[in-house]
Amino acid sequence: MEVIHTIGRRKTSVARLYVSKGKGAITVNKKNYTEFFPTATLQYKIMQPLALTENEGNFDLKVTVKGGGYNGQAEAVRLAISRALCKIDEENRLVLKPEGLLTRDPRMVERKKFGQKKARKKYQFSKR
């Protein structure tokens, strides 16, 4: 099996993933994933597609992730892993699609408009 490259995005985070056959080592920005994502919920998000498709320990994952916060980065990595698993075997799609792991979450921060305090909040209006 050659190296498979996929990209996952969430908010302003972009995760680039390289998958190869191996013993299950997951490195994120040259660190172990448990070191990069210290909380259990973020670690669960990363392992979710591998656990659902029963591929834990089958592949080595090398991830580089940029932008956003920890949660956005974890979800970007999860999308990249899900896409890679579908490239490896189309049967995985039937498991991952109903869980919503192949959907790119389109929600982004709304831009601030001029003449306003924030995106939707206005300055206080005084009639008199």
N, CA, C and O atoms as CSV, one atom per row, in Angstrom:
chain,resi,resn,atom,element,x,y,z
A,1,MET,N,N,0.844,-1.198,0.000
A,1,MET,CA,C,0.000,0.000,0.000
A,1,MET,C,C,0.881,1.249,0.000
A,1,MET,O,O,1.785,1.383,0.824
A,2,GLU,N,N,0.606,2.156,-0.929
A,2,GLU,CA,C,1.351,3.413,-0.971
A,2,GLU,C,C,0.772,4.394,0.050
A,2,GLU,O,O,-0.255,4.119,0.671
A,3,VAL,N,N,1.430,5.527,0.216
A,3,VAL,CA,C,0.987,6.539,1.182
A,3,VAL,C,C,-0.235,7.260,0.623
A,3,VAL,O,O,-0.235,7.691,-0.530
A,4,ILE,N,N,-1.279,7.387,1.449
A,4,ILE,CA,C,-2.516,8.067,1.042
A,4,ILE,C,C,-2.547,9.426,1.721
A,4,ILE,O,O,-2.311,9.534,2.924
A,5,HIS,N,N,-2.840,10.470,0.940
A,5,HIS,CA,C,-2.867,11.848,1.446
A,5,HIS,C,C,-4.293,12.385,1.377
A,5,HIS,O,O,-4.936,12.321,0.330
A,6,THR,N,N,-4.791,12.920,2.512
A,6,THR,CA,C,-6.113,13.565,2.540
A,6,THR,C,C,-6.036,14.843,3.358
A,6,THR,O,O,-5.094,15.065,4.119
A,7,ILE,N,N,-7.061,15.683,3.180
A,7,ILE,CA,C,-7.151,16.953,3.903
A,7,ILE,C,C,-8.506,17.025,4.591
A,7,ILE,O,O,-9.530,16.645,4.022
A,8,GLY,N,N,-8.496,17.518,5.827
A,8,GLY,CA,C,-9.730,17.761,6.573
A,8,GLY,C,C,-9.750,19.189,7.059
A,8,GLY,O,O,-8.716,19.722,7.460
A,9,ARG,N,N,-10.918,19.823,7.030
A,9,ARG,CA,C,-11.039,21.212,7.473
A,9,ARG,C,C,-12.190,21.374,8.458
A,9,ARG,O,O,-13.174,20.634,8.416
A,10,ARG,N,N,-12.045,22.371,9.357
A,10,ARG,CA,C,-13.102,22.723,10.300
A,10,ARG,C,C,-12.824,24.130,10.786
A,10,ARG,O,O,-11.739,24.400,11.300
A,11,LYS,N,N,-13.794,25.044,10.631
A,11,LYS,CA,C,-13.612,26.470,10.951
A,11,LYS,C,C,-12.370,26.978,10.233
A,11,LYS,O,O,-12.358,27.010,9.002
A,12,THR,N,N,-11.324,27.378,10.952
A,12,THR,CA,C,-10.116,27.861,10.268
A,12,THR,C,C,-8.985,26.850,10.350
A,12,THR,O,O,-7.859,27.166,9.967
A,13,SER,N,N,-9.250,25.636,10.841
A,13,SER,CA,C,-8.224,24.603,10.972
A,13,SER,C,C,-8.122,23.774,9.691
A,13,SER,O,O,-9.129,23.441,9.066
A,14,VAL,N,N,-6.885,23.451,9.317
A,14,VAL,CA,C,-6.642,22.592,8.161
A,14,VAL,C,C,-5.701,21.474,8.598
A,14,VAL,O,O,-4.606,21.735,9.095
A,15,ALA,N,N,-6.134,20.224,8.409
A,15,ALA,CA,C,-5.323,19.056,8.780
A,15,ALA,C,C,-4.935,18.299,7.516
A,15,ALA,O,O,-5.791,17.952,6.703
A,16,ARG,N,N,-3.627,18.044,7.356
A,16,ARG,CA,C,-3.126,17.239,6.245
A,16,ARG,C,C,-2.669,15.912,6.818
A,16,ARG,O,O,-1.883,15.866,7.765
A,17,LEU,N,N,-3.172,14.826,6.231
A,17,LEU,CA,C,-2.941,13.485,6.779
A,17,LEU,C,C,-2.240,12.603,5.755
A,17,LEU,O,O,-2.591,12.599,4.575
A,18,TYR,N,N,-1.235,11.851,6.228
A,18,TYR,CA,C,-0.530,10.865,5.408
A,18,TYR,C,C,-0.684,9.512,6.091
A,18,TYR,O,O,-0.238,9.329,7.224
A,19,VAL,N,N,-1.319,8.561,5.400
A,19,VAL,CA,C,-1.607,7.240,5.958
A,19,VAL,C,C,-0.737,6.201,5.271
A,19,VAL,O,O,-0.622,6.177,4.046
A,20,SER,N,N,-0.123,5.340,6.083
A,20,SER,CA,C,0.655,4.223,5.551
A,20,SER,C,C,0.441,3.006,6.448
A,20,SER,O,O,0.012,3.138,7.594
A,21,LYS,N,N,0.742,1.819,5.917
A,21,LYS,CA,C,0.636,0.591,6.720
A,21,LYS,C,C,1.581,0.681,7.901
A,21,LYS,O,O,2.691,1.199,7.776
A,22,GLY,N,N,1.143,0.176,9.054
A,22,GLY,CA,C,2.013,0.243,10.222
A,22,GLY,C,C,1.387,-0.396,11.443
A,22,GLY,O,O,0.512,-1.256,11.349
A,23,LYS,N,N,1.868,0.055,12.602
A,23,LYS,CA,C,1.448,-0.536,13.871
A,23,LYS,C,C,0.491,0.350,14.659
A,23,LYS,O,O,0.166,0.023,15.800
A,24,GLY,N,N,0.029,1.463,14.086
A,24,GLY,CA,C,-0.947,2.306,14.764
A,24,GLY,C,C,-0.384,3.548,15.421
A,24,GLY,O,O,-1.018,4.109,16.314
A,25,ALA,N,N,0.797,3.994,15.000
A,25,ALA,CA,C,1.382,5.219,15.556
A,25,ALA,C,C,0.693,6.434,14.950
A,25,ALA,O,O,0.576,6.544,13.729
A,26,ILE,N,N,0.236,7.348,15.810
A,26,ILE,CA,C,-0.420,8.576,15.346
A,26,ILE,C,C,0.409,9.758,15.829
A,26,ILE,O,O,0.506,10.005,17.031
A,27,THR,N,N,1.014,10.497,14.879
A,27,THR,CA,C,1.784,11.685,15.233
A,27,THR,C,C,1.100,12.920,14.670
A,27,THR,O,O,0.714,12.952,13.502
A,28,VAL,N,N,0.954,13.939,15.518
A,28,VAL,CA,C,0.344,15.207,15.123
A,28,VAL,C,C,1.391,16.296,15.338
A,28,VAL,O,O,1.822,16.530,16.467
A,29,ASN,N,N,1.801,16.962,14.263
A,29,ASN,CA,C,2.855,17.988,14.307
A,29,ASN,C,C,4.107,17.478,15.030
A,29,ASN,O,O,4.652,18.154,15.902
A,30,LYS,N,N,4.545,16.290,14.658
A,30,LYS,CA,C,5.751,15.637,15.190
A,30,LYS,C,C,5.684,15.332,16.686
A,30,LYS,O,O,6.718,15.170,17.333
A,31,LYS,N,N,4.478,15.253,17.234
A,31,LYS,CA,C,4.276,14.831,18.625
A,31,LYS,C,C,3.286,13.679,18.620
A,31,LYS,O,O,2.526,13.515,17.665
A,32,ASN,N,N,3.289,12.879,19.685
A,32,ASN,CA,C,2.285,11.836,19.826
A,32,ASN,C,C,0.912,12.505,20.001
A,32,ASN,O,O,0.822,13.567,20.617
A,33,TYR,N,N,-0.149,11.901,19.472
A,33,TYR,CA,C,-1.456,12.552,19.515
A,33,TYR,C,C,-1.968,12.761,20.939
A,33,TYR,O,O,-2.711,13.710,21.188
A,34,THR,N,N,-1.580,11.883,21.890
A,34,THR,CA,C,-2.010,12.073,23.282
A,34,THR,C,C,-1.298,13.266,23.919
A,34,THR,O,O,-1.811,13.873,24.859
A,35,GLU,N,N,-0.130,13.594,23.410
A,35,GLU,CA,C,0.615,14.751,23.902
A,35,GLU,C,C,0.061,16.039,23.296
A,35,GLU,O,O,-0.032,17.061,23.976
A,36,PHE,N,N,-0.307,15.986,22.013
A,36,PHE,CA,C,-0.808,17.177,21.316
A,36,PHE,C,C,-2.233,17.515,21.739
A,36,PHE,O,O,-2.564,18.684,21.935
A,37,PHE,N,N,-3.085,16.485,21.881
A,37,PHE,CA,C,-4.460,16.663,22.351
A,37,PHE,C,C,-4.573,16.028,23.735
A,37,PHE,O,O,-4.861,14.835,23.833
A,38,PRO,N,N,-4.350,16.803,24.824
A,38,PRO,CA,C,-4.256,16.211,26.162
A,38,PRO,C,C,-5.577,15.690,26.739
A,38,PRO,O,O,-5.559,14.759,27.545
A,39,THR,N,N,-6.720,16.264,26.351
A,39,THR,CA,C,-7.983,15.837,26.966
A,39,THR,C,C,-8.540,14.579,26.305
A,39,THR,O,O,-8.299,14.312,25.127
A,40,ALA,N,N,-9.288,13.820,27.092
A,40,ALA,CA,C,-9.844,12.540,26.619
A,40,ALA,C,C,-10.871,12.738,25.502
A,40,ALA,O,O,-10.957,11.911,24.594
A,41,THR,N,N,-11.652,13.825,25.556
A,41,THR,CA,C,-12.678,14.045,24.527
A,41,THR,C,C,-12.048,14.293,23.160
A,41,THR,O,O,-12.555,13.810,22.147
A,42,LEU,N,N,-10.946,15.043,23.122
A,42,LEU,CA,C,-10.266,15.309,21.850
A,42,LEU,C,C,-9.618,14.035,21.310
A,42,LEU,O,O,-9.628,13.796,20.103
A,43,GLN,N,N,-9.054,13.217,22.201
A,43,GLN,CA,C,-8.458,11.947,21.791
A,43,GLN,C,C,-9.527,11.006,21.250
A,43,GLN,O,O,-9.289,10.272,20.291
A,44,TYR,N,N,-10.714,11.030,21.871
A,44,TYR,CA,C,-11.825,10.192,21.407
A,44,TYR,C,C,-12.251,10.605,20.006
A,44,TYR,O,O,-12.516,9.751,19.160
A,45,LYS,N,N,-12.321,11.923,19.752
A,45,LYS,CA,C,-12.722,12.419,18.435
A,45,LYS,C,C,-11.789,11.911,17.344
A,45,LYS,O,O,-12.235,11.559,16.252
A,46,ILE,N,N,-10.488,11.873,17.642
A,46,ILE,CA,C,-9.503,11.412,16.648
A,46,ILE,C,C,-9.634,9.908,16.409
A,46,ILE,O,O,-9.534,9.445,15.273
A,47,MET,N,N,-9.856,9.149,17.483
A,47,MET,CA,C,-9.924,7.688,17.362
A,47,MET,C,C,-11.278,7.180,16.862
A,47,MET,O,O,-11.396,6.017,16.477
A,48,GLN,N,N,-12.294,8.036,16.863
A,48,GLN,CA,C,-13.656,7.623,16.510
A,48,GLN,C,C,-13.762,6.907,15.152
A,48,GLN,O,O,-14.312,5.806,15.104
A,49,PRO,N,N,-13.256,7.490,14.038
A,49,PRO,CA,C,-13.387,6.771,12.760
A,49,PRO,C,C,-12.620,5.450,12.729
A,49,PRO,O,O,-13.066,4.489,12.103
A,50,LEU,N,N,-11.462,5.399,13.405
A,50,LEU,CA,C,-10.677,4.155,13.435
A,50,LEU,C,C,-11.401,3.074,14.246
A,50,LEU,O,O,-11.378,1.898,13.880
A,51,ALA,N,N,-12.042,3.478,15.345
A,51,ALA,CA,C,-12.764,2.523,16.184
A,51,ALA,C,C,-14.003,1.981,15.476
A,51,ALA,O,O,-14.293,0.787,15.552
A,52,LEU,N,N,-14.733,2.861,14.787
A,52,LEU,CA,C,-15.955,2.432,14.092
A,52,LEU,C,C,-15.657,1.448,12.965
A,52,LEU,O,O,-16.429,0.519,12.729
A,53,THR,N,N,-14.540,1.651,12.271
A,53,THR,CA,C,-14.181,0.765,11.148
A,53,THR,C,C,-13.265,-0.381,11.578
A,53,THR,O,O,-12.825,-1.171,10.742
A,54,GLU,N,N,-12.974,-0.475,12.889
A,54,GLU,CA,C,-12.131,-1.534,13.463
A,54,GLU,C,C,-10.745,-1.572,12.807
A,54,GLU,O,O,-10.246,-2.636,12.439
A,55,ASN,N,N,-10.135,-0.389,12.669
A,55,ASN,CA,C,-8.797,-0.277,12.073
A,55,ASN,C,C,-7.757,0.243,13.058
A,55,ASN,O,O,-6.695,0.706,12.644
A,56,GLU,N,N,-8.047,0.173,14.356
A,56,GLU,CA,C,-7.079,0.634,15.349
A,56,GLU,C,C,-5.841,-0.257,15.293
A,56,GLU,O,O,-5.947,-1.480,15.389
A,57,GLY,N,N,-4.678,0.353,15.138
A,57,GLY,CA,C,-3.430,-0.402,15.110
A,57,GLY,C,C,-3.040,-0.945,13.748
A,57,GLY,O,O,-2.051,-1.671,13.642
A,58,ASN,N,N,-3.787,-0.615,12.705
A,58,ASN,CA,C,-3.458,-1.122,11.364
A,58,ASN,C,C,-2.637,-0.142,10.535
A,58,ASN,O,O,-1.888,-0.558,9.651
A,59,PHE,N,N,-2.771,1.163,10.810
A,59,PHE,CA,C,-2.137,2.182,9.983
A,59,PHE,C,C,-1.336,3.161,10.834
A,59,PHE,O,O,-1.683,3.440,11.982
A,60,ASP,N,N,-0.253,3.679,10.245
A,60,ASP,CA,C,0.487,4.782,10.853
A,60,ASP,C,C,-0.047,6.081,10.260
A,60,ASP,O,O,-0.145,6.212,9.040
A,61,LEU,N,N,-0.392,7.042,11.116
A,61,LEU,CA,C,-0.956,8.310,10.672
A,61,LEU,C,C,0.011,9.437,11.017
A,61,LEU,O,O,0.432,9.580,12.165
A,62,LYS,N,N,0.361,10.239,10.002
A,62,LYS,CA,C,1.211,11.407,10.217
A,62,LYS,C,C,0.386,12.632,9.833
A,62,LYS,O,O,-0.011,12.786,8.678
A,63,VAL,N,N,0.133,13.503,10.814
A,63,VAL,CA,C,-0.767,14.641,10.620
A,63,VAL,C,C,-0.011,15.945,10.847
A,63,VAL,O,O,0.769,16.068,11.791
A,64,THR,N,N,-0.253,16.917,9.968
A,64,THR,CA,C,0.165,18.296,10.234
A,64,THR,C,C,-1.104,19.135,10.244
A,64,THR,O,O,-1.905,19.084,9.311
A,65,VAL,N,N,-1.277,19.910,11.312
A,65,VAL,CA,C,-2.503,20.689,11.462
A,65,VAL,C,C,-2.154,22.131,11.791
A,65,VAL,O,O,-1.250,22.403,12.582
A,66,LYS,N,N,-2.892,23.059,11.165
A,66,LYS,CA,C,-2.636,24.495,11.337
A,66,LYS,C,C,-3.955,25.212,11.591
A,66,LYS,O,O,-5.013,24.762,11.152
A,67,GLY,N,N,-3.879,26.333,12.305
A,67,GLY,CA,C,-5.007,27.243,12.466
A,67,GLY,C,C,-6.051,26.780,13.455
A,67,GLY,O,O,-6.149,25.593,13.768
A,68,GLY,N,N,-6.830,27.729,13.946
A,68,GLY,CA,C,-7.952,27.423,14.825
A,68,GLY,C,C,-7.532,27.012,16.220
A,68,GLY,O,O,-6.378,27.180,16.613
A,69,GLY,N,N,-8.489,26.467,16.968
A,69,GLY,CA,C,-8.251,26.014,18.331
A,69,GLY,C,C,-8.134,24.501,18.388
A,69,GLY,O,O,-8.155,23.824,17.360
A,70,TYR,N,N,-8.009,23.978,19.605
A,70,TYR,CA,C,-7.825,22.540,19.786
A,70,TYR,C,C,-9.020,21.745,19.256
A,70,TYR,O,O,-8.835,20.737,18.575
A,71,ASN,N,N,-10.237,22.184,19.559
A,71,ASN,CA,C,-11.426,21.442,19.150
A,71,ASN,C,C,-11.568,21.415,17.623
A,71,ASN,O,O,-11.835,20.365,17.039
A,72,GLY,N,N,-11.388,22.576,16.985
A,72,GLY,CA,C,-11.458,22.646,15.524
A,72,GLY,C,C,-10.390,21.792,14.866
A,72,GLY,O,O,-10.639,21.156,13.843
A,73,GLN,N,N,-9.193,21.778,15.456
A,73,GLN,CA,C,-8.108,20.964,14.910
A,73,GLN,C,C,-8.409,19.485,15.037
A,73,GLN,O,O,-8.148,18.712,14.115
A,74,ALA,N,N,-8.962,19.082,16.188
A,74,ALA,CA,C,-9.306,17.667,16.395
A,74,ALA,C,C,-10.367,17.217,15.403
A,74,ALA,O,O,-10.283,16.115,14.860
A,75,GLU,N,N,-11.363,18.058,15.164
A,75,GLU,CA,C,-12.432,17.698,14.220
A,75,GLU,C,C,-11.932,17.708,12.778
A,75,GLU,O,O,-12.428,16.945,11.949
A,76,ALA,N,N,-10.961,18.561,12.470
A,76,ALA,CA,C,-10.352,18.561,11.137
A,76,ALA,C,C,-9.571,17.267,10.912
A,76,ALA,O,O,-9.619,16.691,9.825
A,77,VAL,N,N,-8.855,16.816,11.936
A,77,VAL,CA,C,-8.103,15.557,11.859
A,77,VAL,C,C,-9.069,14.392,11.693
A,77,VAL,O,O,-8.809,13.473,10.916
A,78,ARG,N,N,-10.192,14.428,12.426
A,78,ARG,CA,C,-11.198,13.353,12.334
A,78,ARG,C,C,-11.750,13.239,10.917
A,78,ARG,O,O,-11.921,12.131,10.409
A,79,LEU,N,N,-12.033,14.375,10.271
A,79,LEU,CA,C,-12.545,14.356,8.901
A,79,LEU,C,C,-11.492,13.802,7.936
A,79,LEU,O,O,-11.822,13.033,7.032
A,80,ALA,N,N,-10.234,14.189,8.125
A,80,ALA,CA,C,-9.154,13.699,7.259
A,80,ALA,C,C,-8.996,12.181,7.392
A,80,ALA,O,O,-8.812,11.483,6.394
A,81,ILE,N,N,-9.069,11.671,8.632
A,81,ILE,CA,C,-8.950,10.225,8.862
A,81,ILE,C,C,-10.116,9.485,8.207
A,81,ILE,O,O,-9.925,8.441,7.582
A,82,SER,N,N,-11.327,10.033,8.354
A,82,SER,CA,C,-12.517,9.405,7.760
A,82,SER,C,C,-12.400,9.334,6.241
A,82,SER,O,O,-12.724,8.312,5.637
A,83,ARG,N,N,-11.937,10.419,5.628
A,83,ARG,CA,C,-11.776,10.439,4.166
A,83,ARG,C,C,-10.718,9.434,3.712
A,83,ARG,O,O,-10.883,8.775,2.685
A,84,ALA,N,N,-9.638,9.317,4.474
A,84,ALA,CA,C,-8.574,8.370,4.126
A,84,ALA,C,C,-9.072,6.931,4.214
A,84,ALA,O,O,-8.750,6.109,3.356
A,85,LEU,N,N,-9.854,6.622,5.245
A,85,LEU,CA,C,-10.392,5.269,5.408
A,85,LEU,C,C,-11.332,4.901,4.262
A,85,LEU,O,O,-11.414,3.738,3.868
A,86,CYS,N,N,-12.045,5.903,3.728
A,86,CYS,CA,C,-12.911,5.650,2.570
A,86,CYS,C,C,-12.096,5.406,1.300
A,86,CYS,O,O,-12.504,4.634,0.432
A,87,LYS,N,N,-10.941,6.069,1.196
A,87,LYS,CA,C,-10.055,5.827,0.042
A,87,LYS,C,C,-9.473,4.417,0.112
A,87,LYS,O,O,-9.310,3.755,-0.913
A,88,ILE,N,N,-9.160,3.964,1.326
A,88,ILE,CA,C,-8.571,2.638,1.509
A,88,ILE,C,C,-9.585,1.553,1.161
A,88,ILE,O,O,-9.273,0.611,0.432
A,89,ASP,N,N,-10.818,1.693,1.694
A,89,ASP,CA,C,-11.854,0.686,1.458
A,89,ASP,C,C,-13.214,1.371,1.403
A,89,ASP,O,O,-13.614,2.040,2.356
A,90,GLU,N,N,-13.922,1.207,0.295
A,90,GLU,CA,C,-15.241,1.845,0.118
A,90,GLU,C,C,-16.282,1.333,1.108
A,90,GLU,O,O,-17.264,2.024,1.378
A,91,GLU,N,N,-16.083,0.129,1.654
A,91,GLU,CA,C,-17.033,-0.428,2.634
A,91,GLU,C,C,-17.094,0.433,3.893
A,91,GLU,O,O,-18.124,0.479,4.565
A,92,ASN,N,N,-15.988,1.118,4.215
A,92,ASN,CA,C,-15.950,1.977,5.400
A,92,ASN,C,C,-16.943,3.128,5.303
A,92,ASN,O,O,-17.417,3.635,6.320
A,93,ARG,N,N,-17.258,3.540,4.070
A,93,ARG,CA,C,-18.191,4.644,3.853
A,93,ARG,C,C,-19.569,4.336,4.450
A,93,ARG,O,O,-20.228,5.222,4.996
A,94,LEU,N,N,-19.993,3.083,4.343
A,94,LEU,CA,C,-21.305,2.672,4.858
A,94,LEU,C,C,-21.380,2.793,6.383
A,94,LEU,O,O,-22.462,2.969,6.942
A,95,VAL,N,N,-20.229,2.697,7.051
A,95,VAL,CA,C,-20.181,2.810,8.515
A,95,VAL,C,C,-20.056,4.269,8.943
A,95,VAL,O,O,-20.706,4.698,9.896
A,96,LEU,N,N,-19.215,5.036,8.232
A,96,LEU,CA,C,-18.898,6.407,8.648
A,96,LEU,C,C,-19.967,7.427,8.268
A,96,LEU,O,O,-20.176,8.396,8.997
A,97,LYS,N,N,-20.652,7.225,7.133
A,97,LYS,CA,C,-21.628,8.194,6.651
A,97,LYS,C,C,-22.796,8.398,7.618
A,97,LYS,O,O,-23.145,9.546,7.893
A,98,PRO,N,N,-23.420,7.334,8.148
A,98,PRO,CA,C,-24.540,7.550,9.081
A,98,PRO,C,C,-24.122,8.264,10.372
A,98,PRO,O,O,-24.951,8.916,11.006
A,99,GLU,N,N,-22.846,8.150,10.772
A,99,GLU,CA,C,-22.355,8.818,11.985
A,99,GLU,C,C,-22.045,10.291,11.733
A,99,GLU,O,O,-21.773,11.032,12.677
A,100,GLY,N,N,-22.083,10.728,10.465
A,100,GLY,CA,C,-21.816,12.123,10.117
A,100,GLY,C,C,-20.340,12.477,10.090
A,100,GLY,O,O,-19.983,13.649,10.204
A,101,LEU,N,N,-19.475,11.477,9.940
A,101,LEU,CA,C,-18.036,11.733,9.979
A,101,LEU,C,C,-17.456,12.123,8.622
A,101,LEU,O,O,-16.286,12.495,8.537
A,102,LEU,N,N,-18.255,12.043,7.567
A,102,LEU,CA,C,-17.769,12.422,6.238
A,102,LEU,C,C,-18.303,13.791,5.806
A,102,LEU,O,O,-18.044,14.233,4.687
A,103,THR,N,N,-19.041,14.454,6.686
A,103,THR,CA,C,-19.636,15.745,6.370
A,103,THR,C,C,-18.703,16.858,6.805
A,103,THR,O,O,-18.274,16.897,7.958
A,104,ARG,N,N,-18.388,17.760,5.894
A,104,ARG,CA,C,-17.563,18.928,6.212
A,104,ARG,C,C,-18.483,19.946,6.868
A,104,ARG,O,O,-19.422,20.428,6.235
A,105,ASP,N,N,-18.226,20.280,8.133
A,105,ASP,CA,C,-19.064,21.220,8.887
A,105,ASP,C,C,-18.851,22.632,8.334
A,105,ASP,O,O,-17.755,23.176,8.469
A,106,PRO,N,N,-19.876,23.242,7.713
A,106,PRO,CA,C,-19.670,24.523,7.032
A,106,PRO,C,C,-19.698,25.749,7.950
A,106,PRO,O,O,-19.451,26.865,7.491
A,107,ARG,N,N,-19.996,25.557,9.236
A,107,ARG,CA,C,-20.157,26.718,10.123
A,107,ARG,C,C,-18.831,27.437,10.348
A,107,ARG,O,O,-17.846,26.842,10.785
A,108,MET,N,N,-18.835,28.731,10.037
A,108,MET,CA,C,-17.647,29.573,10.204
A,108,MET,C,C,-18.054,30.809,11.003
A,108,MET,O,O,-19.242,31.085,11.173
A,109,VAL,N,N,-17.060,31.548,11.490
A,109,VAL,CA,C,-17.331,32.789,12.205
A,109,VAL,C,C,-17.795,33.829,11.195
A,109,VAL,O,O,-17.161,34.020,10.158
A,110,GLU,N,N,-18.911,34.507,11.502
A,110,GLU,CA,C,-19.437,35.533,10.615
A,110,GLU,C,C,-18.577,36.787,10.724
A,110,GLU,O,O,-18.143,37.145,11.819
A,111,ARG,N,N,-18.332,37.449,9.616
A,111,ARG,CA,C,-17.438,38.606,9.630
A,111,ARG,C,C,-18.095,39.819,10.284
A,111,ARG,O,O,-19.317,39.965,10.275
A,112,LYS,N,N,-17.260,40.678,10.848
A,112,LYS,CA,C,-17.735,41.917,11.450
A,112,LYS,C,C,-18.084,42.900,10.337
A,112,LYS,O,O,-17.333,43.048,9.373
A,113,LYS,N,N,-19.238,43.578,10.478
A,113,LYS,CA,C,-19.645,44.566,9.482
A,113,LYS,C,C,-19.282,45.965,9.974
A,113,LYS,O,O,-19.265,46.225,11.177
A,114,PHE,N,N,-18.995,46.854,9.039
A,114,PHE,CA,C,-18.666,48.234,9.401
A,114,PHE,C,C,-19.918,48.940,9.921
A,114,PHE,O,O,-21.031,48.613,9.509
A,115,GLY,N,N,-19.740,49.894,10.813
A,115,GLY,CA,C,-20.876,50.607,11.412
A,115,GLY,C,C,-21.576,49.791,12.484
A,115,GLY,O,O,-22.627,50.196,12.982
A,116,GLN,N,N,-21.007,48.644,12.847
A,116,GLN,CA,C,-21.578,47.788,13.891
A,116,GLN,C,C,-20.476,47.407,14.860
A,116,GLN,O,O,-19.288,47.471,14.542
A,117,LYS,N,N,-20.908,47.001,16.070
A,117,LYS,CA,C,-19.943,46.611,17.095
A,117,LYS,C,C,-19.309,45.259,16.782
A,117,LYS,O,O,-18.099,45.084,16.920
A,118,LYS,N,N,-20.152,44.291,16.352
A,118,LYS,CA,C,-19.702,42.945,16.001
A,118,LYS,C,C,-20.439,42.523,14.729
A,118,LYS,O,O,-20.916,43.378,13.982
A,119,ALA,N,N,-20.538,41.222,14.477
A,119,ALA,CA,C,-21.186,40.745,13.254
A,119,ALA,C,C,-22.678,41.112,13.219
A,119,ALA,O,O,-23.191,41.546,12.188
A,120,ARG,N,N,-23.368,40.932,14.360
A,120,ARG,CA,C,-24.805,41.227,14.418
A,120,ARG,C,C,-25.148,42.350,15.390
A,120,ARG,O,O,-26.151,43.042,15.214
A,121,LYS,N,N,-24.307,42.535,16.427
A,121,LYS,CA,C,-24.583,43.534,17.461
A,121,LYS,C,C,-24.376,44.942,16.907
A,121,LYS,O,O,-23.384,45.213,16.231
A,122,LYS,N,N,-25.324,45.835,17.201
A,122,LYS,CA,C,-25.237,47.220,16.743
A,122,LYS,C,C,-24.792,48.124,17.893
A,122,LYS,O,O,-24.845,47.736,19.060
A,123,TYR,N,N,-24.352,49.341,17.540
A,123,TYR,CA,C,-24.084,50.323,18.572
A,123,TYR,C,C,-25.418,50.784,19.144
A,123,TYR,O,O,-26.445,50.719,18.468
A,124,GLN,N,N,-25.401,51.251,20.395
A,124,GLN,CA,C,-26.639,51.680,21.061
A,124,GLN,C,C,-27.242,52.853,20.319
A,124,GLN,O,O,-26.546,53.810,19.977
A,125,PHE,N,N,-28.558,52.775,20.068
A,125,PHE,CA,C,-29.267,53.815,19.329
A,125,PHE,C,C,-29.979,54.744,20.300
A,125,PHE,O,O,-30.692,54.293,21.197
A,126,SER,N,N,-29.779,56.050,20.111
A,126,SER,CA,C,-30.444,57.049,20.946
A,126,SER,C,C,-31.372,57.881,20.090
A,126,SER,O,O,-30.928,58.550,19.157
A,127,LYS,N,N,-32.640,57.848,20.393
A,127,LYS,CA,C,-33.623,58.585,19.576
A,127,LYS,C,C,-33.573,60.081,19.900
A,127,LYS,O,O,-33.702,60.918,19.006
A,128,ARG,N,N,-33.384,60.414,21.179
A,128,ARG,CA,C,-33.334,61.832,21.583
A,128,ARG,C,C,-32.063,62.174,22.305
A,128,ARG,O,O,-31.872,63.322,22.707
